[in-house]
Amino acid sequence: MIDFKLLDLARAVADGHRLSAAEQNLLLELPCEETERLIPGAQLLRKTFFNSNISVCSIANAKSGRCPEDCAFCAQSVHHQAETRYYPLKSPDKLAETGRKTVSQGVGKFSLVTSGRGLDPKELNKVAQAVSEMAAGGIYTCASLGVLSAGQLLALKKSGLNRYHHNLETAPGFFSRVCTTHDFSERVNTVRLARQAGLSVCSGAVFGMGESDAQVMELALTLRELGVDAVPVNFLVPIPGTPLENMPRISPMRCLKIICLLRYMLPDKEIIVCGGRLENLGELHPLIFMSGASGIMTGNYLTRKGRDAQADLQLIRDLELTPV
């Protein structure tokens, strides 16, 4: 049954209305088993701003392991006991070749990801060379390189980088339970500097680490204030050897509710479902698009295998949507 009150609320949001605190609470108070009441409005908003288009992106782990930060979900931290392969930053030629191979499979955006707090000048130069080579070939390039300075971000912009990715990881009020080696303000500052450099900005979180729905809303409000362009949505996959290895999986319906909440709060922003899609949603994962997702990450993740790009592209077409 369609909840016409929520559908009318979505129509108002599509026309520029921002949810009041009372309206936000109305969404929050819906139990997960009633998430289907949010879906028609979330789908209306996705269609309003993105039509049938679904963005498809992929990443490559350009530098792996030995990260000095202690993010509780991450297998690459030196503080944890997870088994992770280490290798230094790959050469520009190898990075660019990976990008070309990835987009040849029908993927629209390609991102280079490095472990660690940031990059030294030599490493940044390597990434800039790879980006320049890919940009010359018409590839939409993104990078996730940790905390960078304004000058470093400007250099990447000049090399042809389109987008910078830097997750907030979780809500500000929950961050200290996820990471202690740096604080939330550093992440916010990097997002602001990337925007000031003229880059499109992709910033989201990992969900299922123990945060409440109210904290999901707190994160959404922060992302809205920062004016990010895209929001990657990751659902925790507990990794042995990390502090969250015994965290129970969140339910498929809560995953869908989180996507719906983000769509109502950030109606015109890309919402890209990334890590943990299959592990947490299982057979329900195609419903992410009806719940407001306007993009997916396909292929392998940083330390885990992902889903074949051709299978994801076919899924999108089977739903009569358009991969872009």
Helices and strands as residue ranges (DSSP letters): H 4-14, H 21-28, G 32-37, H 39-50, E 53-63, H 92-103, E 109-114, H 121-136, E 140-144, H 150-159, E 163-165, G 175-177, H 184-196, E 200-202, E 205-207, H 213-226, E 230-235, H 252-265, E 270-273, H 277-281, G 282-288, E 295-297, H 309-318, E 322-323
